Amino acid sequence: MEQRRRETGRNHWYHETQSSRLPDDVVSLVPEAAHVQDRFLLDLTVDDALLAPHRLWLSTARKLSALFFPEHLVPNRLNTLSSYDRLSTALTVAQVYGVQRLCNHYAARLTPLPGPDSSRESNRRLTLITQYARQLASQPTLIDGNLRRQLEEAGLSVADIVAFNQIIGFVGFQARVVAVFQAAMGIPVRWLPGFDIQQDAPAERFHQTPANWRADFPQYDAPLANERLTERFLQCTQQPLLRELAGLLIQEPLALEPFVQLSTQLQPSPDLHPVASVAALVSARINGSVACFNDTAQAWRGDAGLVDAVRNGERALNAWSHHHPLERAVIHAIQWLARAPDRFSPAHLEPLITQGLSPDQALRLLIWTGFCGWLNRLKLGFGDIA
C-alpha cells in the first residue's frame, strides 16, 4: 500500500513503496496541490517584472512537464513506465531535495493512483526504481553498471531508462528553479531538521587519467523513422552539451525537441559566460560528473588555477576564491543550490548582486546551474568515463 505520514518536527512528505491498490478514502495532506495551473513553477507567485525575461524557457519547461507527467498514459511494450511509476519517481526526487511545493504537488497527484500489483516482480521493480531515483538524486556517483543492469533485469527497456533518467533530472532542475525564484521573492527558507545535504563526490574521481565518456546502453544507430525525427536528432548532435547523449535521447523522441530547445534557451550570454563556466565546474565537481567537468575545463580560458582548485575540493577552492570576490559569491551560491536547494535563501542570492550582477543575470546564472545538475545526472545515469 502506498502510505503517507508526517513525522514529528518534519512538515514534509514521505512515501513508502509497497504496492497494491489504495483505499478509496485515502487523500493527500494537500490535495489542492494537484490542481495547479502552472505545472512547472506550481503556482508560485512571482512578480511579473522578475518573470518576464524568463517566459520563453519557462514555456518550454512546462511542455516537458506535460510530456513527462501526462494526464493519461497507456504503457506499451517499449514504454512500460506507468503514471504511477513516473509520479512515484518524481515524489522520491522531490523528497530528496526537500522543496515543499514539489513534495506537495507530486504527492497529491500520486495519492489517488492505483499502484502496481502485489507480485514479487512488481515489488522488486518498484523497489529498484525508487532506490535508483533516490541515489541518482542524492548521491549520483553511486550509480554504476550494476544498477543500470538491474533496471534492465527488472523489465525496463532502454526507452524506459532514458525517460526515467530524464524525469529524475527534470524534477531536480524544477526543484532548483523553484528554490531560486522563492529566494528572489524573499520567501524565507523553511529548514527541515534531520535532512543531510548532498556530499561532494570523492576527489579521486577527478584525478583519473583523462578518458572519454561512454554510454552503458545501446545507442540508436538505425535509420530514423521519419524526417522529423532525423531533424531532432541532428539538432541534438549540433549541441556540444548534448552531442554524446543524442543516440540515447532520441529514444524518448517526444521530449527531445523541447529538451534541445531548453538547452539552447538557457545557454549563458557572453557577459555571463566566465561565471557560468565556474558554475558548471562546481556543479560537476559536487555531483561527480567527470565527463561534464572535463568538457568545461578544456574550454576554460580564465585563471589557470581555478580548474585545479575546483578539482581538489572546497579548501583549495576557498583559497583560490579569496582574491576573486565575484567568483567567491558565485561559488558559495552554487554550492548551496547544488547541495541543498531547500536551504537556498535570499542570503545566498544577494551577494551575487552586491558583486555586480544584475538581478536577472543572477537568476539566469542560478537557473543555468540547475540545468547543469540535470546534465550531470544524465551523464552519470547513462554511462561513465572509460
C-alpha positions as CSV (number, residue, x, y, z in Angstrom):
1,M,0.0,0.0,0.0
2,E,1.2,3.5,-0.8
3,Q,1.5,5.1,2.7
4,R,1.9,8.7,3.7
5,R,3.0,10.0,7.1
6,R,4.3,13.1,8.8
7,E,7.0,12.7,11.4
8,T,7.3,14.9,14.5
9,G,9.1,18.1,13.7
10,R,9.1,17.5,9.9
11,N,6.5,19.2,7.9
12,H,7.4,17.1,4.9
13,W,6.1,14.3,2.6
14,Y,7.3,10.8,2.8
15,H,6.2,7.8,0.8
16,E,6.9,4.1,1.1
17,T,6.9,1.8,-1.9
18,Q,4.7,-1.2,-1.1
19,S,2.4,-2.0,-4.0
20,S,-1.3,-2.6,-4.2
21,R,-4.4,-0.5,-4.6
22,L,-5.1,2.4,-2.4
23,P,-8.3,2.6,-0.3
24,D,-10.8,4.9,-1.9
25,D,-10.8,7.2,1.1
26,V,-7.1,8.0,1.1
27,V,-6.4,11.6,0.3
28,S,-3.2,13.6,0.3
29,L,-2.4,16.1,3.0
30,V,-2.6,19.0,0.5
31,P,-5.0,17.7,-2.2
32,E,-5.3,21.1,-3.9
33,A,-1.6,20.9,-4.8
34,A,-2.5,18.5,-7.6
35,H,-4.6,21.2,-9.4
36,V,-2.2,24.0,-10.0
37,Q,-2.4,25.8,-13.3
38,D,1.4,26.1,-13.8
39,R,2.8,22.5,-13.7
40,F,6.4,23.8,-13.5
41,L,6.5,26.7,-11.1
42,L,3.5,25.2,-9.3
43,D,1.6,28.5,-9.0
44,L,4.5,30.1,-7.1
45,T,3.7,33.9,-7.1
46,V,6.5,35.8,-8.8
47,D,6.5,39.4,-9.8
48,D,5.7,39.9,-13.5
49,A,8.8,42.1,-13.9
50,L,11.0,39.4,-12.5
51,L,9.4,36.7,-14.5
52,A,9.1,38.4,-17.9
53,P,12.7,37.7,-19.2
54,H,12.2,34.0,-18.5
55,R,8.9,33.4,-20.2
56,L,10.3,31.6,-23.3
57,W,12.3,28.9,-21.5
58,L,9.6,28.5,-18.8
59,S,7.1,27.8,-21.6
60,T,9.5,25.0,-22.8
61,A,9.9,23.6,-19.3
62,R,6.1,23.4,-19.0
63,K,5.9,21.4,-22.2
64,L,8.4,19.0,-20.8
65,S,6.4,18.7,-17.6
66,A,3.3,17.8,-19.6
67,L,5.3,15.2,-21.6
68,F,6.9,13.6,-18.6
69,F,3.7,13.5,-16.5
70,P,0.7,13.3,-18.9
71,E,-2.8,13.2,-17.5
72,H,-3.5,10.0,-19.4
73,L,-0.9,7.4,-20.2
74,V,-1.2,3.9,-21.7
75,P,2.0,2.0,-21.4
76,N,3.1,-0.3,-24.2
77,R,5.8,-2.9,-24.8
78,L,8.6,-0.4,-25.4
79,N,7.4,2.3,-22.9
80,T,6.4,0.5,-19.8
81,L,6.6,3.3,-17.3
82,S,3.1,4.0,-15.9
83,S,1.8,7.2,-14.5
84,Y,2.3,5.7,-11.0
85,D,6.0,4.9,-11.9
86,R,6.6,8.4,-13.1
87,L,4.9,10.3,-10.2
88,S,6.4,7.9,-7.6
89,T,9.8,8.7,-9.1
90,A,9.1,12.5,-9.0
91,L,8.0,12.3,-5.4
92,T,11.1,10.4,-4.4
93,V,13.3,13.0,-6.0
94,A,11.3,15.9,-4.6
95,Q,11.7,14.4,-1.1
96,V,15.4,14.2,-1.6
97,Y,15.6,17.9,-2.3
98,G,13.0,18.9,0.3
99,V,11.4,21.7,-1.6
100,Q,7.9,21.6,0.0
101,R,6.0,22.9,-3.0
102,L,7.2,20.0,-5.2
103,C,6.6,17.4,-2.5
104,N,3.0,18.6,-2.0
105,H,2.3,18.6,-5.8
106,Y,3.7,15.2,-6.7
107,A,2.3,13.5,-3.6
108,A,-1.2,15.0,-4.3
109,R,-1.0,13.7,-7.9
110,L,0.3,10.3,-6.9
111,T,-2.1,9.6,-4.0
112,P,-5.2,8.6,-5.9
113,L,-3.4,6.4,-8.5
114,P,-3.6,2.6,-8.2
115,G,-0.2,1.1,-7.5
116,P,1.1,-1.9,-9.4
117,D,0.0,-5.5,-8.5
118,S,1.5,-7.1,-5.4
119,S,3.6,-9.7,-7.2
120,R,7.2,-10.2,-6.3
121,E,8.3,-9.0,-9.7
122,S,6.3,-5.7,-9.4
123,N,7.5,-5.1,-5.8
124,R,11.1,-5.7,-6.9
125,R,10.7,-3.4,-9.9
126,L,9.2,-0.6,-7.8
127,T,11.9,-1.0,-5.1
128,L,14.7,-0.8,-7.7
129,I,13.1,2.3,-9.4
130,T,12.8,4.1,-6.0
131,Q,16.3,3.2,-4.9
132,Y,17.8,4.3,-8.2
133,A,15.9,7.6,-8.2
134,R,16.9,8.4,-4.7
135,Q,20.6,7.6,-5.3
136,L,20.8,9.5,-8.6
137,A,19.2,12.5,-7.0
138,S,21.2,12.5,-3.7
139,Q,24.5,10.6,-4.4
140,P,24.9,10.4,-8.2
141,T,28.3,8.6,-8.1
142,L,26.6,5.6,-6.5
143,I,25.1,4.8,-9.9
144,D,27.2,2.2,-11.7
145,G,26.9,-0.5,-14.3
146,N,25.3,-3.0,-11.8
147,L,22.5,-0.7,-11.0
148,R,21.9,0.1,-14.7
149,R,21.8,-3.6,-15.5
150,Q,19.3,-4.2,-12.6
151,L,16.9,-1.8,-14.2
152,E,17.1,-3.8,-17.4
153,E,16.6,-7.0,-15.5
154,A,13.6,-5.5,-13.8
155,G,11.9,-5.1,-17.2
156,L,12.7,-1.5,-18.1
157,S,13.5,-1.0,-21.8
158,V,16.2,1.4,-23.0
159,A,13.4,3.9,-23.8
160,D,12.1,3.5,-20.3
161,I,15.5,4.1,-18.8
162,V,16.0,7.2,-20.9
163,A,12.6,8.6,-19.8
164,F,13.3,7.6,-16.2
165,N,16.7,9.4,-16.0
166,Q,15.1,12.4,-17.8
167,I,12.4,12.6,-15.1
168,I,14.9,12.5,-12.3
169,G,16.9,15.2,-13.9
170,F,13.9,17.3,-14.7
171,V,12.5,17.2,-11.1
172,G,15.9,18.2,-9.8
173,F,16.0,21.1,-12.2
174,Q,12.5,22.1,-11.2
175,A,13.4,22.0,-7.5
176,R,16.3,24.4,-8.0
177,V,14.3,26.8,-10.2
178,V,11.5,27.0,-7.6
179,A,14.1,27.5,-4.9
180,V,15.8,30.3,-6.9
181,F,12.5,32.1,-7.6
182,Q,11.5,31.7,-3.9
183,A,14.7,33.3,-2.9
184,A,14.3,36.1,-5.4
185,M,10.9,36.8,-3.9
186,G,12.4,37.0,-0.4
187,I,10.5,33.9,0.8
188,P,12.1,32.6,4.0
189,V,13.6,29.2,3.9
190,R,11.7,26.5,5.8
191,W,14.6,24.5,7.1
192,L,13.7,20.9,7.9
193,P,15.8,19.3,10.6
194,G,17.1,15.8,10.1
195,F,17.9,16.1,6.4
196,D,21.5,15.8,5.3
197,I,22.8,17.9,2.5
198,Q,24.4,16.2,-0.5
199,Q,28.1,15.5,0.0
200,D,30.6,16.3,-2.7
201,A,31.8,13.5,-4.9
202,P,35.2,11.9,-3.9
203,A,38.2,14.0,-5.1
204,E,39.9,10.9,-6.5
205,R,37.3,10.7,-9.3
206,F,38.8,13.9,-10.7
207,H,42.4,12.8,-10.7
208,Q,42.0,9.9,-13.0
209,T,43.7,9.8,-16.4
210,P,41.5,11.7,-18.8
211,A,39.2,9.4,-20.7
212,N,36.1,9.6,-22.9
213,W,32.6,9.2,-21.6
214,R,30.9,6.0,-22.8
215,A,27.2,5.1,-22.8
216,D,26.3,1.9,-20.9
217,F,23.3,1.3,-23.2
218,P,23.0,0.7,-26.9
219,Q,22.6,4.0,-28.8
220,Y,20.2,4.4,-31.6
221,D,22.1,4.0,-34.8
222,A,19.4,2.6,-37.2
223,P,17.9,4.9,-39.9
224,L,15.4,7.2,-38.2
225,A,11.8,6.6,-38.9
226,N,10.9,9.9,-40.5
227,E,12.3,13.3,-41.5
228,R,11.1,15.0,-38.3
229,L,13.0,12.5,-36.1
230,T,16.1,13.0,-38.2
231,E,15.8,16.7,-37.7
232,R,15.5,16.4,-34.0
233,F,18.5,14.0,-33.8
234,L,20.7,16.4,-35.8
235,Q,19.7,19.3,-33.7
236,C,20.8,17.4,-30.6
237,T,24.1,16.4,-32.2
238,Q,24.8,20.0,-33.0
239,Q,24.6,21.0,-29.3
240,P,28.1,20.4,-27.8
241,L,26.5,19.7,-24.4
242,L,24.1,17.1,-25.8
243,R,26.1,15.5,-28.7
244,E,27.3,12.4,-26.8
245,L,23.7,11.8,-25.4
246,A,21.9,12.2,-28.8
247,G,21.8,8.4,-29.5
248,L,20.1,7.8,-26.2
249,L,17.9,10.9,-26.0
250,I,16.3,10.1,-29.4
251,Q,14.7,7.1,-27.8
252,E,12.4,9.5,-25.9
253,P,11.5,11.4,-29.2
254,L,8.6,13.5,-27.9
255,A,10.8,15.0,-25.2
256,L,13.9,15.5,-27.3
257,E,12.8,18.6,-29.2
258,P,11.7,20.7,-26.2
259,F,14.8,19.4,-24.3
260,V,17.1,20.7,-27.0
261,Q,15.2,23.9,-27.1
262,L,15.6,24.3,-23.3
263,S,19.3,23.7,-23.6
264,T,19.6,26.4,-26.2
265,Q,17.4,28.9,-24.4
266,L,19.4,28.5,-21.1
267,Q,22.8,28.9,-22.7
268,P,24.6,31.8,-20.9
269,S,25.0,35.0,-22.7
270,P,28.6,36.2,-23.5
271,D,28.6,38.6,-20.5
272,L,27.8,35.7,-18.2
273,H,30.0,33.0,-19.8
274,P,33.0,33.2,-17.5
275,V,31.0,32.9,-14.2
276,A,28.7,30.3,-15.9
277,S,31.8,28.2,-16.6
278,V,32.7,28.5,-12.9
279,A,29.1,27.3,-12.0
280,A,29.3,24.4,-14.4
281,L,32.7,23.3,-13.0
282,V,31.4,23.5,-9.4
283,S,28.2,21.6,-10.2
284,A,30.1,18.8,-12.0
285,R,32.5,18.6,-9.1
286,I,29.8,18.3,-6.5
287,N,27.8,15.8,-8.5
288,G,30.8,13.7,-9.6
289,S,30.3,14.1,-13.4
290,V,33.9,13.8,-14.6
291,A,32.8,14.0,-18.2
292,C,31.0,17.3,-17.7
293,F,33.9,18.6,-15.6
294,N,36.5,17.8,-18.3
295,D,34.4,19.3,-21.1
296,T,34.1,22.6,-19.2
297,A,37.7,22.6,-18.0
298,Q,39.0,22.1,-21.6
299,A,37.1,25.2,-22.8
300,W,38.1,27.3,-19.8
301,R,40.2,30.4,-20.7
302,G,40.3,32.2,-17.4
303,D,42.6,32.0,-14.4
304,A,44.7,28.8,-14.7
305,G,44.4,28.0,-11.1
306,L,40.6,27.7,-11.0
307,V,40.3,24.2,-12.5
308,D,42.8,22.6,-10.2
309,A,41.2,24.4,-7.2
310,V,37.7,23.0,-8.1
311,R,39.2,19.6,-8.7
312,N,41.0,19.5,-5.3
313,G,37.9,20.3,-3.3
314,E,36.4,23.0,-1.1
315,R,39.5,24.0,0.9
316,A,41.6,24.7,-2.3
317,L,38.6,26.4,-3.9
318,N,38.2,28.7,-0.8
319,A,41.9,29.6,-1.0
320,W,41.7,30.4,-4.8
321,S,38.5,32.5,-4.5
322,H,39.9,34.7,-1.7
323,H,41.1,37.2,-4.3
324,H,38.2,36.7,-6.6
325,P,35.2,38.2,-4.8
326,L,32.6,37.8,-7.6
327,E,33.6,34.2,-8.2
328,R,33.6,33.6,-4.5
329,A,30.0,34.7,-4.2
330,V,29.1,32.6,-7.3
331,I,30.8,29.5,-5.8
332,H,29.1,29.9,-2.5
333,A,25.6,30.3,-4.1
334,I,26.2,27.3,-6.4
335,Q,27.3,25.1,-3.7
336,W,24.2,25.6,-1.7
337,L,21.9,25.3,-4.6
338,A,23.5,22.1,-5.8
339,R,23.8,20.5,-2.4
340,A,20.6,21.6,-0.7
341,P,18.1,23.5,-2.7
342,D,15.6,23.5,0.1
343,R,18.0,25.7,2.1
344,F,18.8,28.2,-0.7
345,S,17.7,31.6,0.5
346,P,17.9,35.3,-0.2
347,A,21.1,35.4,1.7
348,H,22.8,33.3,-1.0
349,L,21.3,35.3,-3.8
350,E,22.1,38.8,-2.5
351,P,25.9,38.6,-2.7
352,L,25.8,37.9,-6.4
353,I,24.0,41.3,-6.9
354,T,26.3,43.0,-4.4
355,Q,29.3,41.8,-6.5
356,G,27.9,43.4,-9.7
357,L,25.5,41.0,-11.3
358,S,22.0,42.4,-12.2
359,P,19.1,40.5,-10.6
360,D,18.3,39.0,-14.0
361,Q,21.9,37.9,-14.5
362,A,22.0,36.3,-11.1
363,L,18.8,34.4,-11.8
364,R,20.0,33.2,-15.2
365,L,23.2,32.0,-13.7
366,L,21.5,30.0,-11.0
367,I,18.9,28.5,-13.3
368,W,21.8,27.5,-15.6
369,T,23.4,25.8,-12.7
370,G,20.2,23.8,-12.1
371,F,20.3,22.7,-15.8
372,C,24.0,21.7,-15.3
373,G,22.9,19.4,-12.5
374,W,20.4,17.8,-14.9
375,L,23.1,17.2,-17.5
376,N,25.5,15.9,-14.8
377,R,22.9,13.2,-13.8
378,L,22.2,12.2,-17.4
379,K,25.9,11.6,-18.0
380,L,26.1,9.6,-14.7
381,G,22.8,7.7,-15.3
382,F,23.6,6.7,-18.9
383,G,27.3,5.8,-18.5
384,D,30.6,6.9,-17.2
385,I,34.2,7.7,-18.3
386,A,36.2,4.7,-19.5
